[in-house]
Amino acid sequence: MWKKLHQSPPETDALRFRTGLALASLYPDSNKWRDSDFEFLSKHLVENLSNDRDWATNFRDIAPECSVFWRNTFLAAGSQLLGQNAAVLLAHFESNSPEQMASMLVSATPQQYQIVFDPVLDNPSREYRNAVVAFLSRVASENPPNGLPEAERIRHGKRRANAGITLLRLNEPELALTSLEIQDDPESITQFIHGCVSRKVEASLLLECFDKVQASTQLQQNATIRHALLLALGEYELSKFGAEKERLSQQIVSLYRDDPSSAVHGAARWVLYKWQRTKEIVAIDRTEREYSPQREWFVKKLELPRNAGETFLTFVVFKPGKFDVGAIPGEHDISSEDDPLERALLNEYGSPGDEAPLEFEAFESRHPTEISRPFAILDREVYHREVKSFKPDHAKLMRIYQASNDVDPAPGLMWYDAVDFCRSMNEQLGIPEDQQPHTIASTNGSEMKSGAGEDASNSSEAWLIHQERRGLRLPTEAEWEVACRAGARTPFGHGSDEALLAEYAWLGINSRKDIHLPKTRKPNLRGLFDMHGNLFEWTYDRRAKYPNPVPTDYTGSPTGKVRVLRGGCWGVMPYLARSAFRMGTAPDFSFVFMGIRPAMTLPSDAEFAGGLDKSDSLVRAQ
């Protein structure tokens, strides 16, 4: 029998396997066993797992030797059938080990998860359950160390999220919430949001957890946790909440209307959108709210030019401070010459007569930056209707791009158009010329007014930015990236996992090569929508390598023609939508993927306390 086990040819694997089972039953402790025997038996069983459970008896005594292969298969095969079979075997032979079972739960795919969870739930031992909970709690609360490669960061986030989800299913909501307490890597939050439904968390259980957070004065202070739970609730159909659905809907309407956190405000809006509560959304979006340092968002009503009606702009507020921006070590950089995707973009989007209108060199070095003034940035991209009000011929452009909806983001704008849009809106607000944030200066330094489209780079004039002035303007690169990251050091605002990027962005992977309505993807951790994808967004800065050190309130190179676009668009691959990616092109170049997201400087807390003057018309209600 040993000879058959050791020397049988491949075509007799079935006979060899039956021989091995017999030997395992008769001589489990024999010194004739080889490592290759255990590997063969383990592999054959996981590939040919049957429902008759004969293997449960025959493998009992050699299971410890086979479990190494099964664990490797469990991790490597994941959602595939082999991974599920490995889960069945491990859940049977290692069910009495709480640490092993908990370890599998935090690594399980949705297809493996219930296989492993059921025996844990069914074990009646309090000591066993406590050991499982202790293991899960350690994993849930452990933030990732700096320097982890991207794949390891994703794995770490998934483990934390799975630990939190399992603790929630074991009725340990307070411990589950530790998986949502982050420093600068939101991966566990994102994986939690998208893992609850697939791991069969009951909607009522998640709602109970959310209610406990809302009832706790201490937990209410953590807007990130509430943001995460809201988005997780939005993954369920409203009907799943049964008799609680109307109460929950009204609670989220109240949060959207009244909560001072921009993270909660943005998440609540997305949930209401998912549940088709359009009437409530419109009513709140069209209610002006004055800026206050005690609230992270405000709404400004604006009368559009040419009797085009009114529009409402929701801004998200950022405090001054020191921030880290740029790509983290190991993040994917882009070759300036040899990248085939770059060449494809140049071929597709190159303008006639210009050999390379788009510059893709990746000047993305990680560096600290300081912003000395509070600022606010629009929570969406500017609408077609808003651009059309000051530039009527934009309607023709939108028809060419097959995007004529009034609230579609407005594409096809030059950098000059973006500047002129901000200036025109400021004029509507009554902001005088000497308070406009964007002006043109002549060579003698005096300020001049200029309309859009005047190519200052080909003359002795250059556009200036006055960050100390109130009024709509283009964001600086630093402001844009701080807003996009929302505290995250990861490649994207939601983390590192490109597999979930389509939940947060309209890109080439999901857009069907078209512009989409704003605010239909999930917001980032500060309540901003479409920071990745839909349209590239103009910033003020000229394109150049970052200086070392970067000055406070840096506005880019003082010379050069190329201006910077950020955020990616509906037609690009994910790495061109990373938070750190800087695309440069000439200010007089426009195409279907270019849009606007204005920013503004806010009064400091001291200035606000001292009273607002006429130049602060953007933050005062009309």
HELIX and SHEET records of a PDB file:
HELIX    1   1 TRP A    2  GLN A    7  1                                   6    
HELIX    2   2 PRO A   10  THR A   12  5                                   3    
HELIX    3   3 ASP A   13  LEU A   26  1                                  14    
HELIX    4   4 ASP A   35  GLU A   47  1                                  13    
HELIX    5   5 ASP A   54  ASN A   58  1                                   5    
HELIX    6   6 ALA A   63  ALA A   77  1                                  15    
HELIX    7   7 LEU A   81  PHE A   93  1                                  13    
HELIX    8   8 PRO A   98  SER A  107  1                                  10    
HELIX    9   9 PRO A  110  ASP A  122  1                                  13    
HELIX   10  10 ARG A  126  ALA A  140  1                                  15    
HELIX   11  11 GLU A  150  ARG A  169  1                                  20    
HELIX   12  12 PRO A  173  ALA A  176  1                                   4    
HELIX   13  13 LEU A  177  LEU A  180  5                                   4    
HELIX   14  14 GLU A  187  ILE A  193  1                                   7    
HELIX   15  15 ALA A  203  ALA A  215  1                                  13    
HELIX   16  16 THR A  217  GLN A  220  1                                   4    
HELIX   17  17 ALA A  223  GLY A  234  1                                  12    
HELIX   18  18 LEU A  238  GLU A  244  5                                   7    
HELIX   19  19 LYS A  245  ASP A  258  1                                  14    
HELIX   20  20 SER A  262  LYS A  274  1                                  13    
HELIX   21  21 THR A  278  ASP A  285  1                                   8    
HELIX   22  22 PRO A  340  TYR A  349  1                                  10    
HELIX   23  23 HIS A  384  PHE A  390  1                                   7    
HELIX   24  24 HIS A  394  ILE A  400  1                                   7    
HELIX   25  25 TRP A  415  GLN A  428  1                                  14    
HELIX   26  26 GLU A  433  GLN A  435  5                                   3    
HELIX   27  27 ALA A  456  ASN A  458  5                                   3    
HELIX   28  28 GLU A  477  ARG A  485  1                                   9    
HELIX   29  29 GLU A  498  GLU A  503  5                                   6    
HELIX   30  30 PRO A  574  ALA A  577  5                                   4    
HELIX   31  31 ASP A  605  ALA A  609  1                                   5    
HELIX   32  32 LYS A  614  ASP A  616  5                                   3    
SHEET    1   A 4 TRP A 297  GLU A 303  0                                        
SHEET    2   A 4 GLU A 310  PHE A 318 -1                                        
SHEET    3   A 4 PHE A 375  LEU A 378 -1                                        
SHEET    4   A 4 ALA A 599  THR A 601 -1                                        
SHEET    1   B 2 GLY A 321  VAL A 325  0                                        
SHEET    2   B 2 HIS A 367  ILE A 371 -1                                        
SHEET    1   C 5 LEU A 358  GLU A 359  0                                        
SHEET    2   C 5 MET A 583  THR A 585 -1                                        
SHEET    3   C 5 ARG A 563  ARG A 566 -1                                        
SHEET    4   C 5 PHE A 536  ARG A 542 -1                                        
SHEET    5   C 5 MET A 594  GLY A 595  1                                        
SHEET    1   D 3 GLU A 447  MET A 448  0                                        
SHEET    2   D 3 HIS A 438  ALA A 441 -1                                        
SHEET    3   D 3 ALA A 462  ILE A 465 -1                                        
END                                                                             
